[in-house]
Each structure stands twice: as structure tokens, then as C-alpha cells.
């Protein structure tokens, strides 16, 4: 069983978006939300810094994913890659990178 679900692009046979496995949504998105709640309620600086660094990483990775997908010609699916990467981070960025490598796109 694959950990990703492929979705075909507009009118094409080639998948241009791959949904990452549900456990990534639970662990990574759930983790960043939990981290944010803890940081907001905590008086410790490390909790706030940890959340800020994690959130910043997700934003930067999402920007990269959107840009790379758009530059690779994935059209309307570029925003899906960006949003998924914003939510789950590295698993989505890796899936995009792997898909682009399979297509022979240097990203």
C-alpha cells in the first residue's frame, strides 16, 4: 500500500499532485498546532522560539513547493503543493521533489 495518493492534473494522465499519507497530517499538522497552543500558554521563551522556528520552516518550505511546482509547469496544482507543504512540511516537499525527479525536472 502506497503512503501517497496520486491525483491527475487537468485532462492529463500524468499525476501532478500527490496527497501525502493521512498520518503525516495528524502528526505534523497536529504537532505544529499543539506546539502553537503550548507556546501561547507557556511563559518559557524556548517554547515560543520552538514554535516560531517550526512555523517559519513550514512557511518557507511551502513557498519553495509552490514556486518549484509552478516552475515545473504543474499549473493549478502548484497551490495544492504549497498548501500541503504548509500543513505537513517535509513529507510534502520530499514527495514533490521525488515527483519532479521522476519527470526529469531539476528543482
N, C-alpha and C positions, 0 to 999 in steps of 0.2 A: 504494500500500500504506500503510495506516494505521500510525502508530507506537504505537497503543494497541489493546488488545483489550477489548471491552465484555463484561461479564458481567451477565446479567439477575438481577434480585432474586428473592426468593422468590415464585413464582407470578405474576410480572408480566412484561409485555412490555417495560417500560422498563428500560434498563440502569442499575444503581445502583452499579456498581463498574467501573472501567476499569484494567486492568493496563497499566502503562507498558511501553514497548519494552525488550527484553532488554538493549540496550546501556546503558541507564541503570543497570540492576542491576550490570553489570560495572564501569562507570566510577565510579559514585557509591558504591555499597556497597563495591566493591573498593578505591576510593580512601580511604574512611574506615577500613577495616581496615588498609590499608598505612600510612596516616598514624599509626594507633594503634601499630602494630609499631615504626615508626621512632621515635615519641615515647617508647615504653617503653625502647628501646635507646639513645637519644640522651642525652647529658649537657647538650645545649643547651636552655635554657629556652624558646626560640622554638618548638621542635618540640613541646614539651609544651603550650604555650599554644595553638598552632595546632590541635592535636588536641582540646583541651578546648573551644575555641570552636566547632569543627565539630560535635563530638558534642552540645554544648548546643543548637546550632541545630537539629539533627535531632530532638532530644527535644521542643523547643518546637514545631517545625513539626508533629510527629506528634500532639502534644496538640491543637493547633489543628485539624488534619484530623479527628481523632476527634470533637471537640466539634462542628465545623461539620457533619459528616456526620450525627451523631446529631440535632442540632437541625433539620436539613433533612428528617428523617424517613426516613433511609436504613436504619434498623433494624440488622439483623445485619451489614450491610456497613460500618458505621461503624468497627468494629475492623480491617477489611481496609484501609481508607483510612489508619488510624493506623499500622498496621504497615508498610504500603508506604512511607508518608512517612518513618517512622523509618529505613527502609533506604535510600531513594533521595533523600529531601529534596525540593527544589524541583520537579522534574518531576511528582511525585505531587501536591503541593499545587496546582500550576497546573492539572493535569488535573481535580482535584476542583473547584477554583474555576470552571473553564470549564464543567463539567457543571452546577454549581449555577446559573450564569448562564443557561445554556440552559433550565433548568427555571424560571427566574424567581425563584429563591431568593436573598435578599440575605444573603451570608455574608462 
